[in-house]
Amino acid sequence: MKSKNILRKSAALLLAALTAVSSPCAAAAEDSADSSPSASGSDSAVSDRSKSRASEPEAPEAEKKFIRWMKFDVPENALRAAMNIDIKSHSGSAPVSWVDILAYLGAKYGGNWKKYKASDLMAAAKKLSPAGSADTLSVSMKYFSFYREAYGAVLSNFLGDYTAEVPDGSGGVKTVTRYGLKAFSPIAKGYGYSHYRDFGASRSFGYSRPHLGNDLLGSIGTPIVAVEGGVVESLGWNRYGGWRVGIRSFDSNRYYYYAHLRRGHPYAKDLRQGSVVRPGDVIGYLGMTGYSDREDVNNMTKPHLHFGMQIIFDESQKDGSGEIWIDVYDIVNLLSSNRSAVVRDDATKDYRRAYDFLDLKWREYYGK
């Protein structure tokens, strides 16, 4: 493992990129009225200032093209079935992407997953198995490209190659390299929690608004882990979320929000804004802070983690009226099968992951 200076340098470079560069997504906006995507905007125009006269007004920059609205309501059983097909086919002669399978069904159903049938998923996988089938569909199947990009922004980094320490059966550990699920449940292994579908429920503290996340009810002090690797973009007190952490994925498409952390000791030791975290790293502890202008106040009625996931196609969507938050209930259920084991450091009273893990796609951010 490289030094902490390399991690800080990597984090600083990524943060600079996130704040300076907009994602060049060439997709379409989705019409929220009927779930049918439609084109919006055009390519950005670049003016040749060296040839224009000062007396002539500059042409306005054309509107960029990117997805401006989407919803994600793929049920857990479809997610898990598509994931298993992807993993099993990965090492074969005809690998099939779970994102492509789900995009095909999204286009087939017009985004209405109440129509879902397991037989449709199997048929989609078969249709996509010949090499190049997905690229052909992106041209021939209406809206396939839209759902491919939309669902890809949510799921594309959940599966991939990784190395991990695992028990060797004789009291030690061994390192294995695998392809599979590399995103973790936000609740550490061995800790109980409950949740229900609460996305969009009414919230009234401060102002009336919908709930843009999923509340995972548990015990105060339960270790909270990073679902995916990334850089800590925000950390500290928020009058609504209490002690909270915001982590941006390395590809900049996802922003994970963990809120209502523990009073007095909300964060893992040494976690700072700009910190680089790995999937499954302990980042904080479940609590009930928030709904207060004063810091470190427990004003929530029950201990819980507010877990939210924001999808970002263009940097203009990070804050403001263009934000896209998705319902993560089914994602939480999917990730419940992959939980990070943790151990306690009696000296610091902090928890850390029990087994090392490295996402090979983003190894450069970890100095590997």
Secondary structure as GFF3:
##gff-version 3
##sequence-region A 1 368
A	DSSP	alpha_helix	4	20	.	.	.	ID=ss1
A	DSSP	beta_strand	29	31	.	.	.	ID=ss2
A	DSSP	beta_strand	36	38	.	.	.	ID=ss3
A	DSSP	alpha_helix	76	89	.	.	.	ID=ss4
A	DSSP	alpha_helix	98	109	.	.	.	ID=ss5
A	DSSP	three_ten_helix	113	115	.	.	.	ID=ss6
A	DSSP	alpha_helix	118	128	.	.	.	ID=ss7
A	DSSP	alpha_helix	133	140	.	.	.	ID=ss8
A	DSSP	alpha_helix	144	155	.	.	.	ID=ss9
A	DSSP	beta_strand	159	167	.	.	.	ID=ss10
A	DSSP	beta_strand	173	181	.	.	.	ID=ss11
A	DSSP	beta_strand	202	203	.	.	.	ID=ss12
A	DSSP	beta_strand	209	210	.	.	.	ID=ss13
A	DSSP	beta_strand	214	217	.	.	.	ID=ss14
A	DSSP	beta_strand	223	225	.	.	.	ID=ss15
A	DSSP	beta_strand	230	238	.	.	.	ID=ss16
A	DSSP	beta_strand	242	249	.	.	.	ID=ss17
A	DSSP	beta_strand	254	259	.	.	.	ID=ss18
A	DSSP	beta_strand	276	277	.	.	.	ID=ss19
A	DSSP	beta_strand	282	285	.	.	.	ID=ss20
A	DSSP	beta_strand	304	311	.	.	.	ID=ss21
A	DSSP	three_ten_helix	315	317	.	.	.	ID=ss22
A	DSSP	beta_strand	324	325	.	.	.	ID=ss23
A	DSSP	alpha_helix	329	335	.	.	.	ID=ss24
A	DSSP	beta_strand	342	345	.	.	.	ID=ss25
A	DSSP	beta_strand	350	353	.	.	.	ID=ss26
A	DSSP	beta_strand	357	359	.	.	.	ID=ss27
A	DSSP	three_ten_helix	360	366	.	.	.	ID=ss28
###
